[in-house]
Amino acid sequence: MFSQELWLENEKKCAVVRKSKPSRKRQELLAVALGVKVGVKGSFLWPPLRLFACSQISSLVRRAALTHNDNHFNYEKTHNFKVHTFRGPHWCEYCANFMWGLIAQGVQCSDCGLNVHKQCSKHVPNDCQPDLKRIKKVYCCDLTTLVKAHNTQRPMVVDICIREIEARGLKSEGLYRVSGFTEHIEDVKMAFDRDGEKADISANIYPDINIITGALKLYFRDLPIPVITYDTYSKFIEAAKIPNSDERLEAVHEVLMLLPPAHYETLRYLMIHLKKVTMNEKDNLMNAENLGIVFGPTLMRPPEDSTLTTLHDMRYQKLIVQILIENEDVLF
């Protein structure tokens, strides 16, 4: 048993340590999670492990949230309101007041059909639940809208195409680099738009695996908001410009956490797949750099439609995708 005086003295020493080293507690917590020491002898281990520890904890939190919603993928989605002229009397579904006027009485969400006053639309929470009847196609549809409408983690096109590619195409030379026939790729697109998850893209119908890879790339190109969103584009480009590799990796991880959940999960799943592609490089001749060249402009596009900006950023787009593939086990 410690005496009261000894206990008070010990508390004072602890207070001094906490004041002089405010980040010590956080470092020790991460170190304990990794099972390493951060003392004088173990301190040299800390810098290389810091990113790994932080990324693992962040990824665990994010995966836990996704796992918690396995049965109900509650991705937050804003309403897509457009001015609407209603026929007959209508009441606002937010404030319950009558919507006066003969034309343009209010706004309607084109994804879920919610009818509200224009002013009320500013206060409606981001709880849009798209109606499948309003989703006319799979391609060119907002990513979050599609996954919420179908109650899935990722777009069905991504899941189905990747499963087919991994089943029969990982060793195909020039995978993702070689293009399939445009007409056949359009046929696959129409099949998904028409039949959804029942679309048949088996080898019996499309024996050339490059048609399937082409359809997957086309899906990403047709997204109204890219997988790597416009909001995060400049942040990723700035991260790619960081000369120090460790700091660059840490910056990329921080920006990844800013992606909407549906975009993050889709990107994570794609990077796991592309890592498998690189593991068959001896056969398919596709490494992370080659895949970065293919997928850089596909997954990320500048907010402004500028040819000069696109050309200037191409090497950074390639580098970002290359980093994501090579470090998918750490970053996600």
C-alpha positions, 0 to 999 in steps of 0.5 A: 500500500502506498502512503498518501504522500507517496501517491501525491508525489507520484501524481506530480511526476505523472503530471510533469510527464503528461505536460512535457509529452502530450502526444506520449499517451497516443503513441503508447496506445498505438504501440500497445496495439502493435506490440512494440516499445517506444522507449529510448531503445525502441524509439527508432521503430516508431516513425515507420510504424506510425502510419501503419498503426494509424491506418489500421485503427482508422480502417478498423473503425471504418470496416466496423461501421460497414460491417454494422450495416451489412444488412442495411447499408445506411450510406448517407445520401443527399436528395436530388431536388429539382423544381417541379409543377404538381398537378392537383393539391399537394402538401409539403412532406417536410412542414406539412403545409399546403404548396400554393401556386399553379406552376413550380409550387415546390421541388421534388427529389428525382431519386426518391420522389420526396415533395417539399417547398423550395425553402424547406429543401434546405432543411431536409436531412441527407436521408434519401432512399432512392426508389428502384422504379426511378432508377432507369439505368445502372451506367451513368447513375450516381454511385451512392444512389445505385448502392442505396437503391439496391441495398448493396455495399458496392455497385453490382457492375463492380462485383459481377465484373470483378468476379468474372475477371478473377474466375477466368482472366487474371493470367490474360496478357495485357489485362485492362490494357488491351481493349475489347470490341466497343460494340460488345462492351456496349452490349454488356452495358445495355445488359446491365441497364436492362437486366441488372444483377441478372445480366449474363456476362459469362464466357459462353456469351463473351469469351473475350475477357477484355470485353468484361474489363472494358465494361468495368472501365466504362462503368467507372468513366460514366459515373457522374461523380468519379470514384475519387470524388471531385471534392477530394481530387485536388487533395490527392494530387497535392498528396502525390506531389509530396517528395518523402514517400512515408509522408506521401503515404500518410497524406494519401491515407488521410484523404482516403478517409474523406471519401463518401462510404460507398466510394471508399468501399468501391475503391477498396474492393477494386484495389484488392482486385488490382493487387491480385492482378499484379500478383500474376504479373509474370503472365499478364505483364501488368504491374502497379505502374501499368495499372496506374496508367490505365486507371488513373484518368478512369478513377479520378477526374479534375472538377473543371473540364480542362484539357491542360489540367488533365494532361498536367495531372496525368502522372499524379493520377497514375502515381495515386493509383499505383500507391493505392495498389501497392499499399492496399493492405495498409491504406484500407 
